[in-house]
Every structure is written in structure tokens, then in C-alpha cells.
Amino acid sequence: MYQPKQFKSDEPAVAAELMRGHPFASLVSNDDSGFPFVTHLPLHLEERDGRFVLLGHVAKPNPHWRHLQARPEALVVFIGPHAYMSPTVYPDLQRVPTWNYLAVHCRVRARLLEDPVAKDGLLKKLIADHEPDYAAQWQGLGEEFALKMLAGIVAFELDVVEWACKLKVNQHRPEAHARMREIYAAGNEDERELGRWMQRLGLGRDPAK
């Protein structure tokens, strides 16, 4: 990922917050021909001994797990809030539009989980992330049904060996920050979240004041 220094974050807590807040990721591997193969999927983040580990699964008919088995190194991309930014935020006219966004890229090494108990534990973690109340229903479906469902997926752990976090909100253009925050505060969900990140980073005044 292209990383101008003004947009780079080296804080693990920031990267973890983005990955947990926007868990629907893109997993990218090379297929047998060497062409990138992409699966979009939710991932559960864990922190173990100071490193990140991502847990997920694909349907057994999805060939992605075979690509991971043959070539364990892969890329995971998390995209946080993102939004267009008009050049009208600048006090002068010689400006162009841009797109602001937050993202985390992870270089990972995959390990398949074949044991039904391990797969069940992984599913329970994903359930806890997205719908904790469903846990009781899952447990009540019966062992035979659960084993049938577990046999239909391939689960994996993705050990993060390297990560990069990018926070692009025009940090290098302070003359535009106040107007950007005003526009984002009145915008859609992504724009409002970008505005909150600007506030967190100390960029511009609070539009409510």
C-alpha cells in the first residue's frame, strides 16, 4: 500500500480498532495460475502475545482454501470509512477533488483448521462478534446438524506477519480542516465517522462550536 508519511499510523490499537469496527475484509491469494483470487468475508481479530491473528472460514466449494493450503502467504485488506471530498473545502480555487479513507492491510500466513471442535469454537467467536443472541440457537440445533454444517466449511487462522495502517484525512492541508469537518458532520454515516476521526486526530475545530 502506498504510504505517504503524513497518513501512516504505527499504533497497533488504531489498527485493531479499525479491523474490529469494519470486520468485512478482502482476502487475496494467488490461484494456481498466479492470478489474484479474492474472497470477501468477515474476520475475527485476536491479539496473542503482541501479534494479530485473524480467524475466518469459507464454504468448502470455494477453492480459496486450496490456494491457502498450497501458498499460505496472503493479503487481507480492511477498508474503514471513506468519502469523497470536494475542492470547495479550500480557500483558493486551484485545487482538485480527493477521496479520504482509512484502511489496514495485513500480510498473513494461513493455517487450516480441520478439527470440528476448533471450527465450532471459531464460529462461536464470529457469532459473539455479530449476533451474541444467536449462540443459544446454534447450540440447540443438535450435534448431527452442527457437524453437517461444520463439514461444509473450511476454517483457518491467519497469522499477521506484517501490517500497515493508513489514515487519509488530508492531515497535510490544515487550511481545509475546519470546512471538511463541517461537511462531514452533516453527511452520511461514513462521512460522520471520518469527521470523528479528524476530531480524534486533532484536525480542525469542532463544527458544533
N, C-alpha and C positions, 0 to 999 in steps of 0.2 A: 504494500500500500504506500502510495506517495505520502510522505510525512513532512511537510514544512514545519520547522521547529516551533512556530507560534501556535500550531494546532495539536502538538503532541502532548499526551499525558502519560506519565510513567507511574501513576498511582494505581496499585492493584485494587484498592477499594472502589475507585471510579470505574474501572473496567468491570469489576464484579457487579456493581450496581446496574450498569448498562446491560450486561448479559442476563441478569435476573429480571430486569424490568422489561426486556424485549427478547424473550427466550426463543422466538421462532426464527431459526437460523438457516443458513445455507451451508450444506456440507458438500465440499468439492473434492473429487478424486479424479485420477486418470483411469479411463476404461482400458480394455485390452488393446485398443488401437492407439492409445496415447492421447485421446481427446478427453477434455474435461467432462465429467459426469456429475450432475448436481442433484441433490435431494434436499427439499425444503422440509424442515421438521423441528419440533420443539425439543430443546435440550435442557437437562437439569444440571446445574452447576454445583460442584462441591469444591471445597478448599481443603487440601490434605498436605500437611507438613509444608506449608508455604507455597504450594503449587495448585494450579487449577486442574480439575478433572471434569469432563463433560460426559453425561450419560444419556443415551438415546436408543432408538430402535427403528428398524424399517420392516416393512412387510417382506415375508420370505420370497415372494416372486420378484421383488425389487433386486436387480443384480448388484446394487451398490455394495452390499455386504461382501460379495465375492471380490469386488475391486479392493475393498479394505483388507480382506484376507490376503490377497496377492501383493498388495502395495500398501502397507499400513500407514504411511505418511499421507496426510491430507490437510485441507484447509477448511476452517469454519469461519463464516462471516456473520456477525450480528450487526444489524442496522437499527439504530435508535431513531429518535425523532428527526425529521428532515423537512425542509420547506424552501420554497422559492424566496428570493429576496430582491425586491425592486431597487434599481439605482436611485429612485427618488429619496432614499434614506440619506443620501449625501448632500451636503450643502452646495456642491458645484455640479455642473451638468456633464462633465467629461468622465462619466462612469458607465459601467456595464452591469447587467444583472448577474447574480450568482445563485448558488444553491447551498444552503447551510445544512449540516448533518453531523450526527455523532455515530461512530462505528467502532467495533472491535473486531480485529482479525486474529485468529488463533491457528498456529501451526500445531498439528496434533499427530499423535501416534495411536493407532487404534488397536484394541484388543477385543475380540468377540467373546460374548458371554453365552455359553450354551446350556448351563445348568438351569433347569426350570425355577429353582429356588432363587437364584441370582436374578433371573428375568422378572420374577414376581416382585422381588424387592425393588428393582428398577422402576417397574410400573407403579408401585405404591408411592415412590418418590415423585414421579410425574403427576400422579393423582393429587398428592399433597400440595403440589405447586399450583394446580389449576382448578381442582374441584374436590376439596377435602371431604365433603359430604358423600361423595361417590364411593369412598373407601368401603363403607359398610355394605353397599350393594355389590361391589366387586367380590368381597369376601363371602357374600351369601349366594353367589352364583353356583357354587358347588365345585368340588375338585375336578370332576370329569370335564365340565365345561371350561374351567380355568386352564386345565392342561391343554385342551384343544386350542384355545385362544393363544396360549403361550407358544404352542408348536407352530403357529402361523406367523411368528415374528422372529427376527434376529436382532438381539440386543448387543450393545457394545459400550465399552468405556473408551473415551478419547482423552489421552493424557496430553495436556497442553505443554509443549516443549518451548514455545515462544509465543508471545502475544504483542499486539500493537493496538493502542487506543488513540483515536483521533476525535477531537472536539473542534469542529469547524464552525465558529460563530463570529467570524470577522474580528477576531481579537486585535488584529493589526490595524484596524480602521476605527479608532476611538471617536472620530468625528461623527460616525454614523450610529453609535451605540444607543443613544437616547431614543432616536427615531425608530430604530429596529425594535427596541423593547416595547414601544408604544404600539407598533404594528402587530407584533407577535402576541401581545396581551389581548388584542381584540380578534385574534384569528382562530383557526381550528385547533384541535387537540395537539397536533404535532407542533404547531407554532407556539402555543401557550407553553408547552414543555420546553421548547428551545428558549423561550423568554425566561423561564425559571432557571435554566442552566446558565444563561447570561447573568442573572442576578447572583447565582451561586459563585460565578467566576469574577464577580465584581465589575461587570461591564455595564456602564450606563446607569442612569438614575431610575428609581422605582417609578413606573408610569402612573401609579396611583397617588403619588405625592405631588 
